[in-house]
Amino acid sequence: MKSKRNLTRFTYETAAFEGWRLCISRAGTTFTKYFPDKKFGSGKKSLAVAEKALADLKTLIEGAKRVDGKLSPATIKKGEKILQDAA
């Protein structure tokens, strides 16, 4: 499996973690979450969950109001909740 925009594949033979990392930065805020294969059962399943979380997060960010060019605290909190619930 190959990495995609905002989704990076981690596969190391000697490391304990194998899975996907979602990382997106907008308006001075970075959202990051790891989706391990072990937790979701396979690489394809963890990718599907990561893609859904990314789509939800992009929808939230694109429709959000900005305060001084940055995301509002309420939007940041909602984004963190999306990532937390993606498990």
PDB file as gemmi writes it, atoms N, CA and C in Angstrom:
CRYST1    1.000    1.000    1.000  90.00  90.00  90.00 P 1                      
ATOM      1  N   MET A   1       0.836  -1.184   0.000  1.00  0.00           N  
ATOM      2  CA  MET A   1       0.000   0.000   0.000  1.00  0.00           C  
ATOM      3  C   MET A   1       0.873   1.238   0.000  1.00  0.00           C  
ATOM      4  N   LYS A   2       0.421   2.220  -0.732  1.00  0.00           N  
ATOM      5  CA  LYS A   2       1.211   3.426  -0.903  1.00  0.00           C  
ATOM      6  C   LYS A   2       0.595   4.591  -0.145  1.00  0.00           C  
ATOM      7  N   SER A   3       1.438   5.464   0.365  1.00  0.00           N  
ATOM      8  CA  SER A   3       0.973   6.646   1.089  1.00  0.00           C  
ATOM      9  C   SER A   3       0.183   7.561   0.162  1.00  0.00           C  
ATOM     10  N   LYS A   4      -0.731   8.313   0.759  1.00  0.00           N  
ATOM     11  CA  LYS A   4      -1.558   9.259   0.028  1.00  0.00           C  
ATOM     12  C   LYS A   4      -1.416  10.614   0.686  1.00  0.00           C  
ATOM     13  N   ARG A   5      -1.992  11.632   0.093  1.00  0.00           N  
ATOM     14  CA  ARG A   5      -1.905  12.974   0.671  1.00  0.00           C  
ATOM     15  C   ARG A   5      -2.569  12.977   2.046  1.00  0.00           C  
ATOM     16  N   ASN A   6      -1.874  13.441   3.045  1.00  0.00           N  
ATOM     17  CA  ASN A   6      -2.298  13.532   4.446  1.00  0.00           C  
ATOM     18  C   ASN A   6      -2.381  12.170   5.134  1.00  0.00           C  
ATOM     19  N   LEU A   7      -2.081  11.081   4.441  1.00  0.00           N  
ATOM     20  CA  LEU A   7      -2.055   9.744   5.040  1.00  0.00           C  
ATOM     21  C   LEU A   7      -0.729   9.089   4.690  1.00  0.00           C  
ATOM     22  N   THR A   8       0.032   8.712   5.708  1.00  0.00           N  
ATOM     23  CA  THR A   8       1.341   8.111   5.496  1.00  0.00           C  
ATOM     24  C   THR A   8       1.326   6.685   6.010  1.00  0.00           C  
ATOM     25  N   ARG A   9       1.842   5.769   5.216  1.00  0.00           N  
ATOM     26  CA  ARG A   9       1.910   4.360   5.602  1.00  0.00           C  
ATOM     27  C   ARG A   9       3.213   4.106   6.349  1.00  0.00           C  
ATOM     28  N   PHE A  10       3.126   3.486   7.517  1.00  0.00           N  
ATOM     29  CA  PHE A  10       4.296   3.097   8.297  1.00  0.00           C  
ATOM     30  C   PHE A  10       4.360   1.578   8.325  1.00  0.00           C  
ATOM     31  N   THR A  11       5.416   1.031   7.737  1.00  0.00           N  
ATOM     32  CA  THR A  11       5.632  -0.413   7.750  1.00  0.00           C  
ATOM     33  C   THR A  11       7.120  -0.650   7.987  1.00  0.00           C  
ATOM     34  N   TYR A  12       7.447  -1.049   9.192  1.00  0.00           N  
ATOM     35  CA  TYR A  12       8.822  -1.322   9.546  1.00  0.00           C  
ATOM     36  C   TYR A  12       8.903  -2.740  10.093  1.00  0.00           C  
ATOM     37  N   GLU A  13       9.853  -3.502   9.643  1.00  0.00           N  
ATOM     38  CA  GLU A  13      10.004  -4.875  10.123  1.00  0.00           C  
ATOM     39  C   GLU A  13      10.475  -4.917  11.567  1.00  0.00           C  
ATOM     40  N   THR A  14      11.240  -3.921  11.985  1.00  0.00           N  
ATOM     41  CA  THR A  14      11.822  -3.952  13.326  1.00  0.00           C  
ATOM     42  C   THR A  14      11.062  -3.095  14.336  1.00  0.00           C  
ATOM     43  N   ALA A  15      10.035  -2.380  13.884  1.00  0.00           N  
ATOM     44  CA  ALA A  15       9.296  -1.498  14.794  1.00  0.00           C  
ATOM     45  C   ALA A  15       8.008  -2.168  15.263  1.00  0.00           C  
ATOM     46  N   ALA A  16       7.496  -1.698  16.373  1.00  0.00           N  
ATOM     47  CA  ALA A  16       6.276  -2.253  16.937  1.00  0.00           C  
ATOM     48  C   ALA A  16       5.033  -1.726  16.215  1.00  0.00           C  
ATOM     49  N   PHE A  17       5.139  -0.580  15.520  1.00  0.00           N  
ATOM     50  CA  PHE A  17       3.966   0.031  14.890  1.00  0.00           C  
ATOM     51  C   PHE A  17       3.927  -0.223  13.395  1.00  0.00           C  
ATOM     52  N   GLU A  18       2.786  -0.704  12.929  1.00  0.00           N  
ATOM     53  CA  GLU A  18       2.499  -0.781  11.500  1.00  0.00           C  
ATOM     54  C   GLU A  18       1.099  -0.244  11.311  1.00  0.00           C  
ATOM     55  N   GLY A  19       0.938   0.682  10.408  1.00  0.00           N  
ATOM     56  CA  GLY A  19      -0.376   1.250  10.171  1.00  0.00           C  
ATOM     57  C   GLY A  19      -0.287   2.567   9.422  1.00  0.00           C  
ATOM     58  N   TRP A  20      -1.318   3.391   9.593  1.00  0.00           N  
ATOM     59  CA  TRP A  20      -1.429   4.662   8.893  1.00  0.00           C  
ATOM     60  C   TRP A  20      -1.387   5.828   9.874  1.00  0.00           C  
ATOM     61  N   ARG A  21      -0.782   6.917   9.429  1.00  0.00           N  
ATOM     62  CA  ARG A  21      -0.765   8.147  10.216  1.00  0.00           C  
ATOM     63  C   ARG A  21      -1.485   9.224   9.417  1.00  0.00           C  
ATOM     64  N   LEU A  22      -2.500   9.809  10.028  1.00  0.00           N  
ATOM     65  CA  LEU A  22      -3.212  10.930   9.439  1.00  0.00           C  
ATOM     66  C   LEU A  22      -2.579  12.196   9.996  1.00  0.00           C  
ATOM     67  N   CYS A  23      -2.207  13.098   9.128  1.00  0.00           N  
ATOM     68  CA  CYS A  23      -1.623  14.366   9.572  1.00  0.00           C  
ATOM     69  C   CYS A  23      -2.072  15.454   8.598  1.00  0.00           C  
ATOM     70  N   ILE A  24      -2.784  16.439   9.128  1.00  0.00           N  
ATOM     71  CA  ILE A  24      -3.267  17.539   8.296  1.00  0.00           C  
ATOM     72  C   ILE A  24      -3.068  18.846   9.054  1.00  0.00           C  
ATOM     73  N   SER A  25      -2.547  19.845   8.371  1.00  0.00           N  
ATOM     74  CA  SER A  25      -2.319  21.164   8.967  1.00  0.00           C  
ATOM     75  C   SER A  25      -3.106  22.207   8.194  1.00  0.00           C  
ATOM     76  N   ARG A  26      -3.835  23.005   8.937  1.00  0.00           N  
ATOM     77  CA  ARG A  26      -4.589  24.100   8.337  1.00  0.00           C  
ATOM     78  C   ARG A  26      -4.621  25.264   9.318  1.00  0.00           C  
ATOM     79  N   ALA A  27      -4.410  26.440   8.804  1.00  0.00           N  
ATOM     80  CA  ALA A  27      -4.551  27.686   9.568  1.00  0.00           C  
ATOM     81  C   ALA A  27      -3.818  27.641  10.904  1.00  0.00           C  
ATOM     82  N   GLY A  28      -2.607  27.129  10.908  1.00  0.00           N  
ATOM     83  CA  GLY A  28      -1.789  27.136  12.115  1.00  0.00           C  
ATOM     84  C   GLY A  28      -2.056  26.008  13.097  1.00  0.00           C  
ATOM     85  N   THR A  29      -2.922  25.051  12.741  1.00  0.00           N  
ATOM     86  CA  THR A  29      -3.238  23.931  13.624  1.00  0.00           C  
ATOM     87  C   THR A  29      -2.937  22.622  12.907  1.00  0.00           C  
ATOM     88  N   THR A  30      -2.302  21.697  13.616  1.00  0.00           N  
ATOM     89  CA  THR A  30      -1.998  20.382  13.052  1.00  0.00           C  
ATOM     90  C   THR A  30      -2.783  19.319  13.801  1.00  0.00           C  
ATOM     91  N   PHE A  31      -3.454  18.465  13.034  1.00  0.00           N  
ATOM     92  CA  PHE A  31      -4.184  17.337  13.593  1.00  0.00           C  
ATOM     93  C   PHE A  31      -3.442  16.068  13.187  1.00  0.00           C  
ATOM     94  N   THR A  32      -3.142  15.198  14.152  1.00  0.00           N  
ATOM     95  CA  THR A  32      -2.415  13.962  13.890  1.00  0.00           C  
ATOM     96  C   THR A  32      -3.048  12.814  14.660  1.00  0.00           C  
ATOM     97  N   LYS A  33      -3.172  11.669  13.992  1.00  0.00           N  
ATOM     98  CA  LYS A  33      -3.668  10.462  14.665  1.00  0.00           C  
ATOM     99  C   LYS A  33      -3.094   9.251  13.950  1.00  0.00           C  
ATOM    100  N   TYR A  34      -2.780   8.224  14.731  1.00  0.00           N  
ATOM    101  CA  TYR A  34      -2.265   6.973  14.189  1.00  0.00           C  
ATOM    102  C   TYR A  34      -3.383   5.927  14.159  1.00  0.00           C  
ATOM    103  N   PHE A  35      -3.424   5.155  13.092  1.00  0.00           N  
ATOM    104  CA  PHE A  35      -4.410   4.091  12.913  1.00  0.00           C  
ATOM    105  C   PHE A  35      -3.656   2.774  12.721  1.00  0.00           C  
ATOM    106  N   PRO A  36      -3.414   2.033  13.814  1.00  0.00           N  
ATOM    107  CA  PRO A  36      -2.616   0.805  13.722  1.00  0.00           C  
ATOM    108  C   PRO A  36      -3.381  -0.360  13.095  1.00  0.00           C  
ATOM    109  N   ASP A  37      -2.675  -1.149  12.286  1.00  0.00           N  
ATOM    110  CA  ASP A  37      -3.258  -2.341  11.668  1.00  0.00           C  
ATOM    111  C   ASP A  37      -3.732  -3.322  12.730  1.00  0.00           C  
ATOM    112  N   LYS A  38      -2.981  -3.426  13.801  1.00  0.00           N  
ATOM    113  CA  LYS A  38      -3.299  -4.374  14.874  1.00  0.00           C  
ATOM    114  C   LYS A  38      -4.674  -4.095  15.473  1.00  0.00           C  
ATOM    115  N   LYS A  39      -5.000  -2.837  15.648  1.00  0.00           N  
ATOM    116  CA  LYS A  39      -6.270  -2.455  16.258  1.00  0.00           C  
ATOM    117  C   LYS A  39      -7.458  -2.675  15.320  1.00  0.00           C  
ATOM    118  N   PHE A  40      -7.263  -2.414  14.031  1.00  0.00           N  
ATOM    119  CA  PHE A  40      -8.366  -2.485  13.072  1.00  0.00           C  
ATOM    120  C   PHE A  40      -8.407  -3.788  12.286  1.00  0.00           C  
ATOM    121  N   GLY A  41      -7.429  -4.650  12.448  1.00  0.00           N  
ATOM    122  CA  GLY A  41      -7.455  -5.966  11.829  1.00  0.00           C  
ATOM    123  C   GLY A  41      -6.596  -6.130  10.593  1.00  0.00           C  
ATOM    124  N   SER A  42      -6.445  -5.080   9.784  1.00  0.00           N  
ATOM    125  CA  SER A  42      -5.601  -5.175   8.590  1.00  0.00           C  
ATOM    126  C   SER A  42      -5.267  -3.770   8.094  1.00  0.00           C  
ATOM    127  N   GLY A  43      -4.355  -3.729   7.140  1.00  0.00           N  
ATOM    128  CA  GLY A  43      -3.963  -2.445   6.566  1.00  0.00           C  
ATOM    129  C   GLY A  43      -5.102  -1.769   5.822  1.00  0.00           C  
ATOM    130  N   LYS A  44      -5.915  -2.571   5.126  1.00  0.00           N  
ATOM    131  CA  LYS A  44      -7.035  -2.005   4.372  1.00  0.00           C  
ATOM    132  C   LYS A  44      -8.107  -1.443   5.296  1.00  0.00           C  
ATOM    133  N   LYS A  45      -8.372  -2.137   6.397  1.00  0.00           N  
ATOM    134  CA  LYS A  45      -9.386  -1.662   7.341  1.00  0.00           C  
ATOM    135  C   LYS A  45      -8.923  -0.400   8.050  1.00  0.00           C  
ATOM    136  N   SER A  46      -7.657  -0.356   8.453  1.00  0.00           N  
ATOM    137  CA  SER A  46      -7.152   0.847   9.124  1.00  0.00           C  
ATOM    138  C   SER A  46      -7.122   2.024   8.145  1.00  0.00           C  
ATOM    139  N   LEU A  47      -6.824   1.761   6.879  1.00  0.00           N  
ATOM    140  CA  LEU A  47      -6.843   2.817   5.861  1.00  0.00           C  
ATOM    141  C   LEU A  47      -8.261   3.353   5.671  1.00  0.00           C  
ATOM    142  N   ALA A  48      -9.244   2.472   5.643  1.00  0.00           N  
ATOM    143  CA  ALA A  48     -10.631   2.903   5.465  1.00  0.00           C  
ATOM    144  C   ALA A  48     -11.076   3.826   6.601  1.00  0.00           C  
ATOM    145  N   VAL A  49     -10.727   3.476   7.832  1.00  0.00           N  
ATOM    146  CA  VAL A  49     -11.089   4.308   8.988  1.00  0.00           C  
ATOM    147  C   VAL A  49     -10.347   5.644   8.922  1.00  0.00           C  
ATOM    148  N   ALA A  50      -9.072   5.607   8.542  1.00  0.00           N  
ATOM    149  CA  ALA A  50      -8.275   6.830   8.436  1.00  0.00           C  
ATOM    150  C   ALA A  50      -8.830   7.747   7.341  1.00  0.00           C  
ATOM    151  N   GLU A  51      -9.238   7.184   6.211  1.00  0.00           N  
ATOM    152  CA  GLU A  51      -9.789   7.989   5.117  1.00  0.00           C  
ATOM    153  C   GLU A  51     -11.113   8.641   5.526  1.00  0.00           C  
ATOM    154  N   LYS A  52     -11.938   7.916   6.253  1.00  0.00           N  
ATOM    155  CA  LYS A  52     -13.218   8.469   6.718  1.00  0.00           C  
ATOM    156  C   LYS A  52     -12.961   9.624   7.692  1.00  0.00           C  
ATOM    157  N   ALA A  53     -12.034   9.431   8.636  1.00  0.00           N  
ATOM    158  CA  ALA A  53     -11.700  10.485   9.592  1.00  0.00           C  
ATOM    159  C   ALA A  53     -11.141  11.708   8.866  1.00  0.00           C  
ATOM    160  N   LEU A  54     -10.296  11.493   7.863  1.00  0.00           N  
ATOM    161  CA  LEU A  54      -9.719  12.595   7.092  1.00  0.00           C  
ATOM    162  C   LEU A  54     -10.810  13.365   6.354  1.00  0.00           C  
ATOM    163  N   ALA A  55     -11.745  12.654   5.744  1.00  0.00           N  
ATOM    164  CA  ALA A  55     -12.838  13.318   5.022  1.00  0.00           C  
ATOM    165  C   ALA A  55     -13.691  14.148   5.975  1.00  0.00           C  
ATOM    166  N   ASP A  56     -14.025  13.588   7.146  1.00  0.00           N  
ATOM    167  CA  ASP A  56     -14.814  14.314   8.140  1.00  0.00           C  
ATOM    168  C   ASP A  56     -14.076  15.562   8.628  1.00  0.00           C  
ATOM    169  N   LEU A  57     -12.775  15.412   8.845  1.00  0.00           N  
ATOM    170  CA  LEU A  57     -11.957  16.520   9.330  1.00  0.00           C  
ATOM    171  C   LEU A  57     -11.857  17.628   8.275  1.00  0.00           C  
ATOM    172  N   LYS A  58     -11.656  17.254   7.016  1.00  0.00           N  
ATOM    173  CA  LYS A  58     -11.575  18.246   5.937  1.00  0.00           C  
ATOM    174  C   LYS A  58     -12.886  19.008   5.797  1.00  0.00           C  
ATOM    175  N   THR A  59     -14.005  18.297   5.912  1.00  0.00           N  
ATOM    176  CA  THR A  59     -15.315  18.943   5.832  1.00  0.00           C  
ATOM    177  C   THR A  59     -15.478  19.970   6.947  1.00  0.00           C  
ATOM    178  N   LEU A  60     -15.087  19.596   8.148  1.00  0.00           N  
ATOM    179  CA  LEU A  60     -15.170  20.513   9.289  1.00  0.00           C  
ATOM    180  C   LEU A  60     -14.292  21.741   9.070  1.00  0.00           C  
ATOM    181  N   ILE A  61     -13.050  21.526   8.671  1.00  0.00           N  
ATOM    182  CA  ILE A  61     -12.086  22.620   8.523  1.00  0.00           C  
ATOM    183  C   ILE A  61     -12.495  23.578   7.401  1.00  0.00           C  
ATOM    184  N   GLU A  62     -12.974  23.025   6.279  1.00  0.00           N  
ATOM    185  CA  GLU A  62     -13.323  23.881   5.145  1.00  0.00           C  
ATOM    186  C   GLU A  62     -14.526  24.774   5.453  1.00  0.00           C  
ATOM    187  N   GLY A  63     -15.441  24.300   6.285  1.00  0.00           N  
ATOM    188  CA  GLY A  63     -16.611  25.091   6.618  1.00  0.00           C  
ATOM    189  C   GLY A  63     -16.453  25.942   7.860  1.00  0.00           C  
ATOM    190  N   ALA A  64     -15.285  25.920   8.472  1.00  0.00           N  
ATOM    191  CA  ALA A  64     -15.068  26.613   9.750  1.00  0.00           C  
ATOM    192  C   ALA A  64     -14.778  28.098   9.544  1.00  0.00           C  
ATOM    193  N   LYS A  65     -15.217  28.866  10.514  1.00  0.00           N  
ATOM    194  CA  LYS A  65     -14.883  30.288  10.526  1.00  0.00           C  
ATOM    195  C   LYS A  65     -13.493  30.459  11.134  1.00  0.00           C  
ATOM    196  N   ARG A  66     -12.810  31.473  10.667  1.00  0.00           N  
ATOM    197  CA  ARG A  66     -11.461  31.750  11.164  1.00  0.00           C  
ATOM    198  C   ARG A  66     -11.484  32.933  12.109  1.00  0.00           C  
ATOM    199  N   VAL A  67     -10.611  32.890  13.105  1.00  0.00           N  
ATOM    200  CA  VAL A  67     -10.431  33.998  14.038  1.00  0.00           C  
ATOM    201  C   VAL A  67      -8.984  34.459  13.884  1.00  0.00           C  
ATOM    202  N   ASP A  68      -8.813  35.654  13.359  1.00  0.00           N  
ATOM    203  CA  ASP A  68      -7.464  36.190  13.084  1.00  0.00           C  
ATOM    204  C   ASP A  68      -6.652  35.242  12.206  1.00  0.00           C  
ATOM    205  N   GLY A  69      -7.293  34.616  11.240  1.00  0.00           N  
ATOM    206  CA  GLY A  69      -6.601  33.723  10.312  1.00  0.00           C  
ATOM    207  C   GLY A  69      -6.360  32.325  10.843  1.00  0.00           C  
ATOM    208  N   LYS A  70      -6.779  32.041  12.057  1.00  0.00           N  
ATOM    209  CA  LYS A  70      -6.569  30.718  12.653  1.00  0.00           C  
ATOM    210  C   LYS A  70      -7.927  30.065  12.911  1.00  0.00           C  
ATOM    211  N   LEU A  71      -7.897  28.756  13.102  1.00  0.00           N  
ATOM    212  CA  LEU A  71      -9.126  28.044  13.429  1.00  0.00           C  
ATOM    213  C   LEU A  71      -9.576  28.425  14.836  1.00  0.00           C  
ATOM    214  N   SER A  72     -10.875  28.503  15.040  1.00  0.00           N  
ATOM    215  CA  SER A  72     -11.392  28.856  16.363  1.00  0.00           C  
ATOM    216  C   SER A  72     -11.185  27.696  17.331  1.00  0.00           C  
ATOM    217  N   PRO A  73     -11.116  27.991  18.628  1.00  0.00           N  
ATOM    218  CA  PRO A  73     -10.953  26.922  19.622  1.00  0.00           C  
ATOM    219  C   PRO A  73     -12.067  25.872  19.544  1.00  0.00           C  
ATOM    220  N   ALA A  74     -13.283  26.293  19.230  1.00  0.00           N  
ATOM    221  CA  ALA A  74     -14.397  25.348  19.111  1.00  0.00           C  
ATOM    222  C   ALA A  74     -14.169  24.387  17.942  1.00  0.00           C  
ATOM    223  N   THR A  75     -13.656  24.899  16.826  1.00  0.00           N  
ATOM    224  CA  THR A  75     -13.377  24.060  15.670  1.00  0.00           C  
ATOM    225  C   THR A  75     -12.265  23.069  15.981  1.00  0.00           C  
ATOM    226  N   ILE A  76     -11.244  23.522  16.675  1.00  0.00           N  
ATOM    227  CA  ILE A  76     -10.133  22.640  17.049  1.00  0.00           C  
ATOM    228  C   ILE A  76     -10.641  21.517  17.944  1.00  0.00           C  
ATOM    229  N   LYS A  77     -11.502  21.865  18.883  1.00  0.00           N  
ATOM    230  CA  LYS A  77     -12.073  20.864  19.788  1.00  0.00           C  
ATOM    231  C   LYS A  77     -12.908  19.837  19.016  1.00  0.00           C  
ATOM    232  N   LYS A  78     -13.705  20.312  18.051  1.00  0.00           N  
ATOM    233  CA  LYS A  78     -14.514  19.412  17.229  1.00  0.00           C  
ATOM    234  C   LYS A  78     -13.622  18.495  16.393  1.00  0.00           C  
ATOM    235  N   GLY A  79     -12.528  19.039  15.867  1.00  0.00           N  
ATOM    236  CA  GLY A  79     -11.589  18.229  15.093  1.00  0.00           C  
ATOM    237  C   GLY A  79     -10.941  17.158  15.934  1.00  0.00           C  
ATOM    238  N   GLU A  80     -10.552  17.509  17.155  1.00  0.00           N  
ATOM    239  CA  GLU A  80      -9.950  16.525  18.054  1.00  0.00           C  
ATOM    240  C   GLU A  80     -10.966  15.438  18.421  1.00  0.00           C  
ATOM    241  N   LYS A  81     -12.240  15.817  18.534  1.00  0.00           N  
ATOM    242  CA  LYS A  81     -13.285  14.842  18.854  1.00  0.00           C  
ATOM    243  C   LYS A  81     -13.495  13.873  17.683  1.00  0.00           C  
ATOM    244  N   ILE A  82     -13.438  14.383  16.462  1.00  0.00           N  
ATOM    245  CA  ILE A  82     -13.553  13.522  15.282  1.00  0.00           C  
ATOM    246  C   ILE A  82     -12.454  12.470  15.299  1.00  0.00           C  
ATOM    247  N   LEU A  83     -11.233  12.903  15.596  1.00  0.00           N  
ATOM    248  CA  LEU A  83     -10.118  11.954  15.632  1.00  0.00           C  
ATOM    249  C   LEU A  83     -10.244  10.977  16.780  1.00  0.00           C  
ATOM    250  N   GLN A  84     -10.722  11.439  17.910  1.00  0.00           N  
ATOM    251  CA  GLN A  84     -10.884  10.563  19.067  1.00  0.00           C  
ATOM    252  C   GLN A  84     -11.954   9.516  18.795  1.00  0.00           C  
ATOM    253  N   ASP A  85     -13.048   9.904  18.161  1.00  0.00           N  
ATOM    254  CA  ASP A  85     -14.151   8.989  17.885  1.00  0.00           C  
ATOM    255  C   ASP A  85     -13.872   8.040  16.725  1.00  0.00           C  
ATOM    256  N   ALA A  86     -12.786   8.274  15.999  1.00  0.00           N  
ATOM    257  CA  ALA A  86     -12.457   7.456  14.832  1.00  0.00           C  
ATOM    258  C   ALA A  86     -11.915   6.087  15.218  1.00  0.00           C  
ATOM    259  N   ALA A  87     -11.958   5.744  16.468  1.00  0.00           N  
ATOM    260  CA  ALA A  87     -11.414   4.463  16.902  1.00  0.00           C  
ATOM    261  C   ALA A  87     -12.392   3.369  16.919  1.00  0.00           C  
TER     262      ALA A  87                                                      
END                                                                             
